[in-house]
């Protein structure tokens, strides 16, 4: 997996990054979004190598037009300090866990899981959603299922970390929900149903998107049936949801 900047179109660029566990490079991502007033925001933090940094600065007035870095996944914290150092003028948004991990940084008071307020802060050009029925910040730090999903309607692009995965492989690939769903569901009655309702709603509300940029895997670009693919991913996870419902009776 190579570090690169992908122009998705209509003011949206996806940054494909490296993330290695031992010899395995599972990749990671950030996205650069241009708003209609000329401001840019970074969705998630990534330490840009020199070549990518030059590309991003060329787009953003040397970096001064980047208004905000919005850290959407509470367990994606490795690059937060270095991204802030690369763009120190950008406002910094994160989850409670980001703030706890790097309390010395100049965090905004608004947390990323305050989705309506965060959207309003950016002029309504990005919509945000947090999955229902699952822990946003799990006590089990190996469970990275939940994050804040972002939708940029101008480019018809969804940016998502972990919650949805896309693997570009015939037969075994496709769009799926993160395998830790069973562990992420809240230990309470109704959690599976709440998640099912949320996922179905996202497929309905954002299903007209044509692009989905997922961390660790690969982007899904230029499709006409994303909502159907999201519903199919939910259907394939039904066994986990039903098992949770049986345990929480």
Biotite code that builds the C-alpha atoms (Angstrom):
import biotite.structure as struc

atoms = struc.array([
    struc.Atom([0.000, 0.000, 0.000], chain_id="A", res_id=1, res_name="UNK", atom_name="CA", element="C"),
    struc.Atom([1.568, 3.308, -1.103], chain_id="A", res_id=2, res_name="UNK", atom_name="CA", element="C"),
    struc.Atom([1.045, 6.721, 0.437], chain_id="A", res_id=3, res_name="UNK", atom_name="CA", element="C"),
    struc.Atom([-0.857, 8.829, -2.077], chain_id="A", res_id=4, res_name="UNK", atom_name="CA", element="C"),
    struc.Atom([-3.426, 11.566, -2.566], chain_id="A", res_id=5, res_name="UNK", atom_name="CA", element="C"),
    struc.Atom([-6.523, 10.488, -4.499], chain_id="A", res_id=6, res_name="UNK", atom_name="CA", element="C"),
    struc.Atom([-8.675, 13.197, -6.058], chain_id="A", res_id=7, res_name="UNK", atom_name="CA", element="C"),
    struc.Atom([-12.223, 11.921, -5.672], chain_id="A", res_id=8, res_name="UNK", atom_name="CA", element="C"),
    struc.Atom([-13.734, 15.066, -7.177], chain_id="A", res_id=9, res_name="UNK", atom_name="CA", element="C"),
    struc.Atom([-15.857, 18.126, -6.272], chain_id="A", res_id=10, res_name="UNK", atom_name="CA", element="C"),
    struc.Atom([-13.567, 19.279, -3.488], chain_id="A", res_id=11, res_name="UNK", atom_name="CA", element="C"),
    struc.Atom([-12.736, 15.924, -1.906], chain_id="A", res_id=12, res_name="UNK", atom_name="CA", element="C"),
    struc.Atom([-9.326, 14.223, -1.755], chain_id="A", res_id=13, res_name="UNK", atom_name="CA", element="C"),
    struc.Atom([-8.581, 10.963, 0.071], chain_id="A", res_id=14, res_name="UNK", atom_name="CA", element="C"),
    struc.Atom([-5.134, 10.432, 1.580], chain_id="A", res_id=15, res_name="UNK", atom_name="CA", element="C"),
    struc.Atom([-4.077, 6.788, 1.628], chain_id="A", res_id=16, res_name="UNK", atom_name="CA", element="C"),
    struc.Atom([-1.461, 6.244, 4.332], chain_id="A", res_id=17, res_name="UNK", atom_name="CA", element="C"),
    struc.Atom([0.720, 3.526, 5.767], chain_id="A", res_id=18, res_name="UNK", atom_name="CA", element="C"),
    struc.Atom([0.070, 1.773, 9.065], chain_id="A", res_id=19, res_name="UNK", atom_name="CA", element="C"),
    struc.Atom([2.212, -1.234, 9.851], chain_id="A", res_id=20, res_name="UNK", atom_name="CA", element="C"),
    struc.Atom([1.628, -3.996, 12.366], chain_id="A", res_id=21, res_name="UNK", atom_name="CA", element="C"),
    struc.Atom([4.889, -5.909, 12.252], chain_id="A", res_id=22, res_name="UNK", atom_name="CA", element="C"),
    struc.Atom([5.607, -6.605, 8.580], chain_id="A", res_id=23, res_name="UNK", atom_name="CA", element="C"),
    struc.Atom([1.939, -6.171, 7.601], chain_id="A", res_id=24, res_name="UNK", atom_name="CA", element="C"),
    struc.Atom([0.872, -2.792, 6.224], chain_id="A", res_id=25, res_name="UNK", atom_name="CA", element="C"),
    struc.Atom([-2.878, -2.499, 6.867], chain_id="A", res_id=26, res_name="UNK", atom_name="CA", element="C"),
    struc.Atom([-2.963, 1.152, 5.834], chain_id="A", res_id=27, res_name="UNK", atom_name="CA", element="C"),
    struc.Atom([-4.870, 4.113, 7.198], chain_id="A", res_id=28, res_name="UNK", atom_name="CA", element="C"),
    struc.Atom([-6.434, 7.279, 5.795], chain_id="A", res_id=29, res_name="UNK", atom_name="CA", element="C"),
    struc.Atom([-7.307, 10.925, 6.111], chain_id="A", res_id=30, res_name="UNK", atom_name="CA", element="C"),
    struc.Atom([-9.355, 13.111, 3.753], chain_id="A", res_id=31, res_name="UNK", atom_name="CA", element="C"),
    struc.Atom([-9.028, 16.706, 2.625], chain_id="A", res_id=32, res_name="UNK", atom_name="CA", element="C"),
    struc.Atom([-12.294, 18.562, 1.942], chain_id="A", res_id=33, res_name="UNK", atom_name="CA", element="C"),
    struc.Atom([-12.700, 21.987, 0.366], chain_id="A", res_id=34, res_name="UNK", atom_name="CA", element="C"),
    struc.Atom([-15.734, 23.915, 1.575], chain_id="A", res_id=35, res_name="UNK", atom_name="CA", element="C"),
    struc.Atom([-17.631, 26.338, -0.630], chain_id="A", res_id=36, res_name="UNK", atom_name="CA", element="C"),
    struc.Atom([-16.139, 29.377, 1.127], chain_id="A", res_id=37, res_name="UNK", atom_name="CA", element="C"),
    struc.Atom([-12.587, 28.254, 0.305], chain_id="A", res_id=38, res_name="UNK", atom_name="CA", element="C"),
    struc.Atom([-11.759, 26.775, 3.697], chain_id="A", res_id=39, res_name="UNK", atom_name="CA", element="C"),
    struc.Atom([-10.385, 23.238, 3.907], chain_id="A", res_id=40, res_name="UNK", atom_name="CA", element="C"),
    struc.Atom([-10.817, 20.626, 6.607], chain_id="A", res_id=41, res_name="UNK", atom_name="CA", element="C"),
    struc.Atom([-8.855, 17.465, 7.246], chain_id="A", res_id=42, res_name="UNK", atom_name="CA", element="C"),
    struc.Atom([-10.921, 14.471, 8.271], chain_id="A", res_id=43, res_name="UNK", atom_name="CA", element="C"),
    struc.Atom([-8.597, 12.503, 10.570], chain_id="A", res_id=44, res_name="UNK", atom_name="CA", element="C"),
    struc.Atom([-4.918, 13.059, 11.180], chain_id="A", res_id=45, res_name="UNK", atom_name="CA", element="C"),
    struc.Atom([-2.022, 11.648, 9.203], chain_id="A", res_id=46, res_name="UNK", atom_name="CA", element="C"),
    struc.Atom([1.649, 12.628, 9.228], chain_id="A", res_id=47, res_name="UNK", atom_name="CA", element="C"),
    struc.Atom([2.188, 13.668, 5.634], chain_id="A", res_id=48, res_name="UNK", atom_name="CA", element="C"),
    struc.Atom([5.545, 12.693, 4.097], chain_id="A", res_id=49, res_name="UNK", atom_name="CA", element="C"),
    struc.Atom([7.343, 15.449, 2.215], chain_id="A", res_id=50, res_name="UNK", atom_name="CA", element="C"),
    struc.Atom([5.871, 14.688, -1.217], chain_id="A", res_id=51, res_name="UNK", atom_name="CA", element="C"),
    struc.Atom([2.286, 14.520, 0.033], chain_id="A", res_id=52, res_name="UNK", atom_name="CA", element="C"),
    struc.Atom([2.800, 17.554, 2.249], chain_id="A", res_id=53, res_name="UNK", atom_name="CA", element="C"),
    struc.Atom([3.860, 19.567, -0.798], chain_id="A", res_id=54, res_name="UNK", atom_name="CA", element="C"),
    struc.Atom([0.748, 18.421, -2.688], chain_id="A", res_id=55, res_name="UNK", atom_name="CA", element="C"),
    struc.Atom([-1.581, 19.335, 0.167], chain_id="A", res_id=56, res_name="UNK", atom_name="CA", element="C"),
    struc.Atom([0.082, 22.695, 0.716], chain_id="A", res_id=57, res_name="UNK", atom_name="CA", element="C"),
    struc.Atom([-0.183, 23.469, -2.986], chain_id="A", res_id=58, res_name="UNK", atom_name="CA", element="C"),
    struc.Atom([-3.946, 22.985, -2.730], chain_id="A", res_id=59, res_name="UNK", atom_name="CA", element="C"),
    struc.Atom([-4.380, 24.874, 0.534], chain_id="A", res_id=60, res_name="UNK", atom_name="CA", element="C"),
    struc.Atom([-2.390, 28.081, 0.220], chain_id="A", res_id=61, res_name="UNK", atom_name="CA", element="C"),
    struc.Atom([0.661, 26.624, 1.902], chain_id="A", res_id=62, res_name="UNK", atom_name="CA", element="C"),
    struc.Atom([-1.555, 25.041, 4.545], chain_id="A", res_id=63, res_name="UNK", atom_name="CA", element="C"),
    struc.Atom([-3.004, 28.325, 5.840], chain_id="A", res_id=64, res_name="UNK", atom_name="CA", element="C"),
    struc.Atom([-6.412, 27.569, 4.288], chain_id="A", res_id=65, res_name="UNK", atom_name="CA", element="C"),
    struc.Atom([-6.845, 24.419, 6.398], chain_id="A", res_id=66, res_name="UNK", atom_name="CA", element="C"),
    struc.Atom([-9.359, 25.592, 8.978], chain_id="A", res_id=67, res_name="UNK", atom_name="CA", element="C"),
    struc.Atom([-9.765, 22.408, 11.003], chain_id="A", res_id=68, res_name="UNK", atom_name="CA", element="C"),
    struc.Atom([-8.430, 18.929, 11.660], chain_id="A", res_id=69, res_name="UNK", atom_name="CA", element="C"),
    struc.Atom([-11.345, 16.722, 12.699], chain_id="A", res_id=70, res_name="UNK", atom_name="CA", element="C"),
    struc.Atom([-10.287, 13.496, 14.407], chain_id="A", res_id=71, res_name="UNK", atom_name="CA", element="C"),
    struc.Atom([-13.205, 11.146, 13.880], chain_id="A", res_id=72, res_name="UNK", atom_name="CA", element="C"),
    struc.Atom([-12.031, 7.852, 15.388], chain_id="A", res_id=73, res_name="UNK", atom_name="CA", element="C"),
    struc.Atom([-11.353, 7.833, 19.144], chain_id="A", res_id=74, res_name="UNK", atom_name="CA", element="C"),
    struc.Atom([-8.710, 5.108, 18.776], chain_id="A", res_id=75, res_name="UNK", atom_name="CA", element="C"),
    struc.Atom([-6.852, 6.705, 15.863], chain_id="A", res_id=76, res_name="UNK", atom_name="CA", element="C"),
    struc.Atom([-4.451, 8.853, 17.893], chain_id="A", res_id=77, res_name="UNK", atom_name="CA", element="C"),
    struc.Atom([-0.928, 8.104, 16.606], chain_id="A", res_id=78, res_name="UNK", atom_name="CA", element="C"),
    struc.Atom([-0.753, 11.004, 14.144], chain_id="A", res_id=79, res_name="UNK", atom_name="CA", element="C"),
    struc.Atom([-2.648, 13.663, 16.096], chain_id="A", res_id=80, res_name="UNK", atom_name="CA", element="C"),
    struc.Atom([0.350, 15.560, 17.482], chain_id="A", res_id=81, res_name="UNK", atom_name="CA", element="C"),
    struc.Atom([2.337, 15.464, 14.255], chain_id="A", res_id=82, res_name="UNK", atom_name="CA", element="C"),
    struc.Atom([-0.601, 16.557, 12.102], chain_id="A", res_id=83, res_name="UNK", atom_name="CA", element="C"),
    struc.Atom([-1.135, 19.495, 14.432], chain_id="A", res_id=84, res_name="UNK", atom_name="CA", element="C"),
    struc.Atom([2.569, 20.367, 14.102], chain_id="A", res_id=85, res_name="UNK", atom_name="CA", element="C"),
    struc.Atom([2.279, 20.308, 10.291], chain_id="A", res_id=86, res_name="UNK", atom_name="CA", element="C"),
    struc.Atom([-0.812, 22.575, 10.315], chain_id="A", res_id=87, res_name="UNK", atom_name="CA", element="C"),
    struc.Atom([-0.615, 24.509, 13.600], chain_id="A", res_id=88, res_name="UNK", atom_name="CA", element="C"),
    struc.Atom([-3.110, 27.127, 12.455], chain_id="A", res_id=89, res_name="UNK", atom_name="CA", element="C"),
    struc.Atom([-5.942, 24.616, 12.025], chain_id="A", res_id=90, res_name="UNK", atom_name="CA", element="C"),
    struc.Atom([-8.542, 24.275, 14.741], chain_id="A", res_id=91, res_name="UNK", atom_name="CA", element="C"),
    struc.Atom([-8.363, 20.880, 16.403], chain_id="A", res_id=92, res_name="UNK", atom_name="CA", element="C"),
    struc.Atom([-11.451, 18.749, 17.054], chain_id="A", res_id=93, res_name="UNK", atom_name="CA", element="C"),
    struc.Atom([-11.490, 15.306, 18.646], chain_id="A", res_id=94, res_name="UNK", atom_name="CA", element="C"),
    struc.Atom([-13.244, 12.878, 20.967], chain_id="A", res_id=95, res_name="UNK", atom_name="CA", element="C"),
    struc.Atom([-12.872, 12.728, 24.743], chain_id="A", res_id=96, res_name="UNK", atom_name="CA", element="C"),
    struc.Atom([-10.205, 10.056, 24.227], chain_id="A", res_id=97, res_name="UNK", atom_name="CA", element="C"),
    struc.Atom([-8.161, 12.283, 21.910], chain_id="A", res_id=98, res_name="UNK", atom_name="CA", element="C"),
    struc.Atom([-8.206, 15.024, 24.527], chain_id="A", res_id=99, res_name="UNK", atom_name="CA", element="C"),
    struc.Atom([-7.178, 12.597, 27.281], chain_id="A", res_id=100, res_name="UNK", atom_name="CA", element="C"),
    struc.Atom([-4.305, 11.242, 25.165], chain_id="A", res_id=101, res_name="UNK", atom_name="CA", element="C"),
    struc.Atom([-2.964, 14.682, 24.209], chain_id="A", res_id=102, res_name="UNK", atom_name="CA", element="C"),
    struc.Atom([-4.238, 17.209, 26.773], chain_id="A", res_id=103, res_name="UNK", atom_name="CA", element="C"),
    struc.Atom([-1.477, 19.668, 25.898], chain_id="A", res_id=104, res_name="UNK", atom_name="CA", element="C"),
    struc.Atom([-2.927, 20.355, 22.436], chain_id="A", res_id=105, res_name="UNK", atom_name="CA", element="C"),
    struc.Atom([-5.332, 23.295, 21.831], chain_id="A", res_id=106, res_name="UNK", atom_name="CA", element="C"),
    struc.Atom([-8.546, 21.292, 21.489], chain_id="A", res_id=107, res_name="UNK", atom_name="CA", element="C"),
    struc.Atom([-11.839, 22.941, 20.645], chain_id="A", res_id=108, res_name="UNK", atom_name="CA", element="C"),
    struc.Atom([-14.540, 22.496, 23.288], chain_id="A", res_id=109, res_name="UNK", atom_name="CA", element="C"),
    struc.Atom([-16.907, 20.895, 20.774], chain_id="A", res_id=110, res_name="UNK", atom_name="CA", element="C"),
    struc.Atom([-16.416, 17.099, 20.613], chain_id="A", res_id=111, res_name="UNK", atom_name="CA", element="C"),
    struc.Atom([-16.697, 15.213, 17.331], chain_id="A", res_id=112, res_name="UNK", atom_name="CA", element="C"),
    struc.Atom([-19.591, 13.066, 18.569], chain_id="A", res_id=113, res_name="UNK", atom_name="CA", element="C"),
    struc.Atom([-21.704, 16.233, 18.845], chain_id="A", res_id=114, res_name="UNK", atom_name="CA", element="C"),
    struc.Atom([-22.688, 15.626, 15.250], chain_id="A", res_id=115, res_name="UNK", atom_name="CA", element="C"),
    struc.Atom([-25.313, 18.315, 14.577], chain_id="A", res_id=116, res_name="UNK", atom_name="CA", element="C"),
    struc.Atom([-23.238, 21.044, 16.208], chain_id="A", res_id=117, res_name="UNK", atom_name="CA", element="C"),
    struc.Atom([-20.130, 19.934, 14.326], chain_id="A", res_id=118, res_name="UNK", atom_name="CA", element="C"),
    struc.Atom([-21.997, 20.023, 11.020], chain_id="A", res_id=119, res_name="UNK", atom_name="CA", element="C"),
    struc.Atom([-23.282, 23.522, 11.808], chain_id="A", res_id=120, res_name="UNK", atom_name="CA", element="C"),
    struc.Atom([-19.724, 24.625, 12.640], chain_id="A", res_id=121, res_name="UNK", atom_name="CA", element="C"),
    struc.Atom([-18.767, 23.755, 9.053], chain_id="A", res_id=122, res_name="UNK", atom_name="CA", element="C"),
    struc.Atom([-21.701, 25.445, 7.417], chain_id="A", res_id=123, res_name="UNK", atom_name="CA", element="C"),
    struc.Atom([-23.703, 22.247, 6.986], chain_id="A", res_id=124, res_name="UNK", atom_name="CA", element="C"),
    struc.Atom([-21.510, 21.050, 4.113], chain_id="A", res_id=125, res_name="UNK", atom_name="CA", element="C"),
    struc.Atom([-20.511, 17.887, 5.954], chain_id="A", res_id=126, res_name="UNK", atom_name="CA", element="C"),
    struc.Atom([-22.974, 15.622, 7.755], chain_id="A", res_id=127, res_name="UNK", atom_name="CA", element="C"),
    struc.Atom([-21.834, 13.420, 10.621], chain_id="A", res_id=128, res_name="UNK", atom_name="CA", element="C"),
    struc.Atom([-23.253, 10.313, 12.274], chain_id="A", res_id=129, res_name="UNK", atom_name="CA", element="C"),
    struc.Atom([-22.279, 8.120, 15.223], chain_id="A", res_id=130, res_name="UNK", atom_name="CA", element="C"),
    struc.Atom([-23.517, 4.499, 15.210], chain_id="A", res_id=131, res_name="UNK", atom_name="CA", element="C"),
    struc.Atom([-26.296, 3.755, 17.714], chain_id="A", res_id=132, res_name="UNK", atom_name="CA", element="C"),
    struc.Atom([-26.317, 0.685, 19.945], chain_id="A", res_id=133, res_name="UNK", atom_name="CA", element="C"),
    struc.Atom([-22.529, 0.379, 20.198], chain_id="A", res_id=134, res_name="UNK", atom_name="CA", element="C"),
    struc.Atom([-19.964, 1.936, 22.523], chain_id="A", res_id=135, res_name="UNK", atom_name="CA", element="C"),
    struc.Atom([-18.397, 4.990, 20.903], chain_id="A", res_id=136, res_name="UNK", atom_name="CA", element="C"),
    struc.Atom([-15.316, 4.565, 23.113], chain_id="A", res_id=137, res_name="UNK", atom_name="CA", element="C"),
    struc.Atom([-15.099, 0.933, 24.171], chain_id="A", res_id=138, res_name="UNK", atom_name="CA", element="C"),
    struc.Atom([-13.532, -0.042, 27.486], chain_id="A", res_id=139, res_name="UNK", atom_name="CA", element="C"),
    struc.Atom([-11.880, -2.861, 25.515], chain_id="A", res_id=140, res_name="UNK", atom_name="CA", element="C"),
    struc.Atom([-9.163, -0.986, 23.620], chain_id="A", res_id=141, res_name="UNK", atom_name="CA", element="C"),
    struc.Atom([-8.965, -3.743, 21.017], chain_id="A", res_id=142, res_name="UNK", atom_name="CA", element="C"),
    struc.Atom([-12.503, -2.890, 19.869], chain_id="A", res_id=143, res_name="UNK", atom_name="CA", element="C"),
    struc.Atom([-12.253, -0.146, 17.248], chain_id="A", res_id=144, res_name="UNK", atom_name="CA", element="C"),
    struc.Atom([-15.683, -0.570, 15.671], chain_id="A", res_id=145, res_name="UNK", atom_name="CA", element="C"),
    struc.Atom([-17.261, 2.810, 16.255], chain_id="A", res_id=146, res_name="UNK", atom_name="CA", element="C"),
    struc.Atom([-16.259, 6.177, 14.836], chain_id="A", res_id=147, res_name="UNK", atom_name="CA", element="C"),
    struc.Atom([-17.925, 9.307, 13.531], chain_id="A", res_id=148, res_name="UNK", atom_name="CA", element="C"),
    struc.Atom([-18.902, 8.828, 9.886], chain_id="A", res_id=149, res_name="UNK", atom_name="CA", element="C"),
    struc.Atom([-18.781, 11.878, 7.620], chain_id="A", res_id=150, res_name="UNK", atom_name="CA", element="C"),
    struc.Atom([-20.716, 12.533, 4.413], chain_id="A", res_id=151, res_name="UNK", atom_name="CA", element="C"),
    struc.Atom([-19.729, 15.208, 1.896], chain_id="A", res_id=152, res_name="UNK", atom_name="CA", element="C"),
    struc.Atom([-22.757, 15.582, -0.330], chain_id="A", res_id=153, res_name="UNK", atom_name="CA", element="C"),
    struc.Atom([-21.037, 17.770, -2.957], chain_id="A", res_id=154, res_name="UNK", atom_name="CA", element="C"),
    struc.Atom([-18.701, 14.918, -3.909], chain_id="A", res_id=155, res_name="UNK", atom_name="CA", element="C"),
    struc.Atom([-21.157, 12.163, -2.884], chain_id="A", res_id=156, res_name="UNK", atom_name="CA", element="C"),
    struc.Atom([-18.440, 10.711, -0.642], chain_id="A", res_id=157, res_name="UNK", atom_name="CA", element="C"),
    struc.Atom([-18.612, 8.957, 2.749], chain_id="A", res_id=158, res_name="UNK", atom_name="CA", element="C"),
    struc.Atom([-15.496, 8.932, 4.930], chain_id="A", res_id=159, res_name="UNK", atom_name="CA", element="C"),
    struc.Atom([-15.562, 6.098, 7.468], chain_id="A", res_id=160, res_name="UNK", atom_name="CA", element="C"),
    struc.Atom([-12.983, 4.578, 9.806], chain_id="A", res_id=161, res_name="UNK", atom_name="CA", element="C"),
    struc.Atom([-13.389, 0.912, 10.723], chain_id="A", res_id=162, res_name="UNK", atom_name="CA", element="C"),
    struc.Atom([-17.199, 0.777, 11.041], chain_id="A", res_id=163, res_name="UNK", atom_name="CA", element="C"),
    struc.Atom([-17.466, -0.188, 7.375], chain_id="A", res_id=164, res_name="UNK", atom_name="CA", element="C"),
    struc.Atom([-14.605, -1.914, 5.547], chain_id="A", res_id=165, res_name="UNK", atom_name="CA", element="C"),
    struc.Atom([-14.121, -2.380, 1.845], chain_id="A", res_id=166, res_name="UNK", atom_name="CA", element="C"),
    struc.Atom([-11.818, -5.029, 0.405], chain_id="A", res_id=167, res_name="UNK", atom_name="CA", element="C"),
    struc.Atom([-11.256, -4.926, -3.350], chain_id="A", res_id=168, res_name="UNK", atom_name="CA", element="C"),
    struc.Atom([-10.957, -8.663, -3.935], chain_id="A", res_id=169, res_name="UNK", atom_name="CA", element="C"),
    struc.Atom([-13.130, -10.883, -6.123], chain_id="A", res_id=170, res_name="UNK", atom_name="CA", element="C"),
    struc.Atom([-15.218, -13.534, -4.315], chain_id="A", res_id=171, res_name="UNK", atom_name="CA", element="C"),
    struc.Atom([-13.905, -12.701, -0.822], chain_id="A", res_id=172, res_name="UNK", atom_name="CA", element="C"),
    struc.Atom([-14.051, -8.902, -0.961], chain_id="A", res_id=173, res_name="UNK", atom_name="CA", element="C"),
    struc.Atom([-16.749, -6.265, -0.912], chain_id="A", res_id=174, res_name="UNK", atom_name="CA", element="C"),
    struc.Atom([-18.279, -3.983, 1.697], chain_id="A", res_id=175, res_name="UNK", atom_name="CA", element="C"),
    struc.Atom([-18.650, -5.315, 5.233], chain_id="A", res_id=176, res_name="UNK", atom_name="CA", element="C"),
    struc.Atom([-19.098, -4.198, 8.811], chain_id="A", res_id=177, res_name="UNK", atom_name="CA", element="C"),
    struc.Atom([-16.019, -4.311, 11.031], chain_id="A", res_id=178, res_name="UNK", atom_name="CA", element="C"),
    struc.Atom([-15.603, -7.779, 12.579], chain_id="A", res_id=179, res_name="UNK", atom_name="CA", element="C"),
    struc.Atom([-15.655, -6.418, 16.159], chain_id="A", res_id=180, res_name="UNK", atom_name="CA", element="C"),
    struc.Atom([-19.377, -5.540, 15.945], chain_id="A", res_id=181, res_name="UNK", atom_name="CA", element="C"),
    struc.Atom([-20.342, -8.318, 18.383], chain_id="A", res_id=182, res_name="UNK", atom_name="CA", element="C"),
    struc.Atom([-17.966, -6.968, 21.044], chain_id="A", res_id=183, res_name="UNK", atom_name="CA", element="C"),
    struc.Atom([-18.874, -3.326, 20.374], chain_id="A", res_id=184, res_name="UNK", atom_name="CA", element="C"),
    struc.Atom([-22.622, -3.683, 21.008], chain_id="A", res_id=185, res_name="UNK", atom_name="CA", element="C"),
    struc.Atom([-23.712, -2.213, 24.319], chain_id="A", res_id=186, res_name="UNK", atom_name="CA", element="C"),
    struc.Atom([-24.449, -4.761, 27.020], chain_id="A", res_id=187, res_name="UNK", atom_name="CA", element="C"),
    struc.Atom([-28.094, -3.842, 27.223], chain_id="A", res_id=188, res_name="UNK", atom_name="CA", element="C"),
    struc.Atom([-31.425, -4.910, 25.814], chain_id="A", res_id=189, res_name="UNK", atom_name="CA", element="C"),
    struc.Atom([-32.292, -3.205, 22.553], chain_id="A", res_id=190, res_name="UNK", atom_name="CA", element="C"),
    struc.Atom([-28.710, -2.400, 21.532], chain_id="A", res_id=191, res_name="UNK", atom_name="CA", element="C"),
    struc.Atom([-28.736, -4.701, 18.516], chain_id="A", res_id=192, res_name="UNK", atom_name="CA", element="C"),
    struc.Atom([-32.046, -3.244, 17.350], chain_id="A", res_id=193, res_name="UNK", atom_name="CA", element="C"),
    struc.Atom([-30.740, 0.304, 17.787], chain_id="A", res_id=194, res_name="UNK", atom_name="CA", element="C"),
    struc.Atom([-27.702, -0.517, 15.685], chain_id="A", res_id=195, res_name="UNK", atom_name="CA", element="C"),
    struc.Atom([-29.806, -2.220, 13.035], chain_id="A", res_id=196, res_name="UNK", atom_name="CA", element="C"),
    struc.Atom([-32.063, 0.847, 12.813], chain_id="A", res_id=197, res_name="UNK", atom_name="CA", element="C"),
    struc.Atom([-29.053, 3.191, 12.573], chain_id="A", res_id=198, res_name="UNK", atom_name="CA", element="C"),
    struc.Atom([-27.329, 1.171, 9.845], chain_id="A", res_id=199, res_name="UNK", atom_name="CA", element="C"),
    struc.Atom([-30.539, 0.882, 7.827], chain_id="A", res_id=200, res_name="UNK", atom_name="CA", element="C"),
    struc.Atom([-31.066, 4.624, 8.187], chain_id="A", res_id=201, res_name="UNK", atom_name="CA", element="C"),
    struc.Atom([-27.563, 5.413, 6.955], chain_id="A", res_id=202, res_name="UNK", atom_name="CA", element="C"),
    struc.Atom([-28.120, 3.150, 3.951], chain_id="A", res_id=203, res_name="UNK", atom_name="CA", element="C"),
    struc.Atom([-31.337, 5.055, 3.207], chain_id="A", res_id=204, res_name="UNK", atom_name="CA", element="C"),
    struc.Atom([-30.105, 8.579, 3.926], chain_id="A", res_id=205, res_name="UNK", atom_name="CA", element="C"),
    struc.Atom([-26.576, 8.351, 2.507], chain_id="A", res_id=206, res_name="UNK", atom_name="CA", element="C"),
    struc.Atom([-27.071, 5.465, 0.096], chain_id="A", res_id=207, res_name="UNK", atom_name="CA", element="C"),
    struc.Atom([-27.040, 7.793, -2.877], chain_id="A", res_id=208, res_name="UNK", atom_name="CA", element="C"),
    struc.Atom([-23.336, 8.410, -2.316], chain_id="A", res_id=209, res_name="UNK", atom_name="CA", element="C"),
    struc.Atom([-21.091, 7.080, -5.057], chain_id="A", res_id=210, res_name="UNK", atom_name="CA", element="C"),
    struc.Atom([-17.851, 6.844, -3.067], chain_id="A", res_id=211, res_name="UNK", atom_name="CA", element="C"),
    struc.Atom([-16.894, 5.370, 0.294], chain_id="A", res_id=212, res_name="UNK", atom_name="CA", element="C"),
    struc.Atom([-13.399, 5.923, 1.683], chain_id="A", res_id=213, res_name="UNK", atom_name="CA", element="C"),
    struc.Atom([-12.581, 3.393, 4.390], chain_id="A", res_id=214, res_name="UNK", atom_name="CA", element="C"),
    struc.Atom([-9.518, 3.170, 6.628], chain_id="A", res_id=215, res_name="UNK", atom_name="CA", element="C"),
    struc.Atom([-7.187, 0.161, 6.537], chain_id="A", res_id=216, res_name="UNK", atom_name="CA", element="C"),
    struc.Atom([-8.773, -1.347, 3.453], chain_id="A", res_id=217, res_name="UNK", atom_name="CA", element="C"),
    struc.Atom([-9.465, 0.381, 0.123], chain_id="A", res_id=218, res_name="UNK", atom_name="CA", element="C"),
    struc.Atom([-11.825, 3.055, -1.190], chain_id="A", res_id=219, res_name="UNK", atom_name="CA", element="C"),
    struc.Atom([-14.985, 2.088, -3.035], chain_id="A", res_id=220, res_name="UNK", atom_name="CA", element="C"),
    struc.Atom([-15.390, 4.551, -5.889], chain_id="A", res_id=221, res_name="UNK", atom_name="CA", element="C"),
    struc.Atom([-17.943, 5.403, -8.550], chain_id="A", res_id=222, res_name="UNK", atom_name="CA", element="C"),
    struc.Atom([-20.725, 2.976, -7.578], chain_id="A", res_id=223, res_name="UNK", atom_name="CA", element="C"),
    struc.Atom([-24.452, 3.378, -8.167], chain_id="A", res_id=224, res_name="UNK", atom_name="CA", element="C"),
    struc.Atom([-25.715, 0.998, -5.470], chain_id="A", res_id=225, res_name="UNK", atom_name="CA", element="C"),
    struc.Atom([-23.897, 1.952, -2.273], chain_id="A", res_id=226, res_name="UNK", atom_name="CA", element="C"),
    struc.Atom([-27.074, 1.868, -0.201], chain_id="A", res_id=227, res_name="UNK", atom_name="CA", element="C"),
    struc.Atom([-27.756, -1.694, -1.368], chain_id="A", res_id=228, res_name="UNK", atom_name="CA", element="C"),
    struc.Atom([-24.183, -2.692, -0.520], chain_id="A", res_id=229, res_name="UNK", atom_name="CA", element="C"),
    struc.Atom([-24.529, -1.213, 2.972], chain_id="A", res_id=230, res_name="UNK", atom_name="CA", element="C"),
    struc.Atom([-27.788, -3.099, 3.531], chain_id="A", res_id=231, res_name="UNK", atom_name="CA", element="C"),
    struc.Atom([-26.124, -6.313, 2.328], chain_id="A", res_id=232, res_name="UNK", atom_name="CA", element="C"),
    struc.Atom([-23.258, -5.761, 4.789], chain_id="A", res_id=233, res_name="UNK", atom_name="CA", element="C"),
    struc.Atom([-25.806, -5.323, 7.591], chain_id="A", res_id=234, res_name="UNK", atom_name="CA", element="C"),
    struc.Atom([-27.610, -8.498, 6.513], chain_id="A", res_id=235, res_name="UNK", atom_name="CA", element="C"),
    struc.Atom([-24.362, -10.488, 6.663], chain_id="A", res_id=236, res_name="UNK", atom_name="CA", element="C"),
    struc.Atom([-23.927, -9.368, 10.286], chain_id="A", res_id=237, res_name="UNK", atom_name="CA", element="C"),
    struc.Atom([-27.422, -10.420, 11.313], chain_id="A", res_id=238, res_name="UNK", atom_name="CA", element="C"),
    struc.Atom([-26.172, -13.539, 13.102], chain_id="A", res_id=239, res_name="UNK", atom_name="CA", element="C"),
    struc.Atom([-24.127, -11.380, 15.506], chain_id="A", res_id=240, res_name="UNK", atom_name="CA", element="C"),
    struc.Atom([-27.068, -9.066, 16.117], chain_id="A", res_id=241, res_name="UNK", atom_name="CA", element="C"),
    struc.Atom([-29.460, -11.927, 16.837], chain_id="A", res_id=242, res_name="UNK", atom_name="CA", element="C"),
    struc.Atom([-26.940, -13.598, 19.146], chain_id="A", res_id=243, res_name="UNK", atom_name="CA", element="C"),
    struc.Atom([-26.678, -10.364, 21.121], chain_id="A", res_id=244, res_name="UNK", atom_name="CA", element="C"),
    struc.Atom([-30.474, -10.106, 21.342], chain_id="A", res_id=245, res_name="UNK", atom_name="CA", element="C"),
    struc.Atom([-30.667, -13.644, 22.747], chain_id="A", res_id=246, res_name="UNK", atom_name="CA", element="C"),
    struc.Atom([-28.054, -12.837, 25.411], chain_id="A", res_id=247, res_name="UNK", atom_name="CA", element="C"),
    struc.Atom([-29.803, -9.610, 26.459], chain_id="A", res_id=248, res_name="UNK", atom_name="CA", element="C"),
    struc.Atom([-33.342, -10.965, 26.898], chain_id="A", res_id=249, res_name="UNK", atom_name="CA", element="C"),
])
